[in-house]
């Protein structure tokens, strides 16, 4: 089963994700960027979905730190306070996608499915036989 790490300081968002994804993925949660950086090496998620605005390390800062040790882990950033500049900054730092809250659940599920498929594809060994 694919592992998804949700990083958000709002308990109601974490609860919503548990209701939406608990049957489809092995869902883990963290309430801060710092906590996410601690648990990522332990749980080795296939996908991280993270809020941008959090106390302590924000989502962009946490993404930068993730990229220092894992360049391939898909990270989707989300926010209720989106601007074009924030979206550009997220993508520049290697975000897989950028979502605005509140979510359209079918769209969210489709983006998560696509990101998990991309993660599986990156993990497959490629062999070439002439």
C-alpha positions, 0 to 999 in steps of 0.5 A: 500500500502506498504511504502518504504523509500529510503535513498540516497544523490544522487538526480538521484538515488532518481529519478530513484527509483521514476520512478521504484517504484512509482506505486507499493509502497508508496515511501518516500525519505531522502537525509541523514541518519540523515533525515532517522532517523527523518522520520522513526518514522513518516512514519513507512516504511515497508522497507528501502533501503539505500546507504552506502556512504553518508555524515554525518551518513553513511548507516552502522551507520544509520542501527545501530541506526535503530536497537536500536529502530526497530529490525525487519524493513527490511533494504537493503544497497546499494553501488557503492563501494562494498567490501566483508568486507562491505557486511559482516559488513552490514549483521552483523548489520542486513541488509536484503540484500546488493546491488551493484550499478548500479542496474539490475532493475528486480533483484532489483524489485525481492529483494524489493518484497521479503523484503516487503513480509517478512515485511508483514509476520512478522507483521501477528499475529500468533495464535496456536490452539491445 
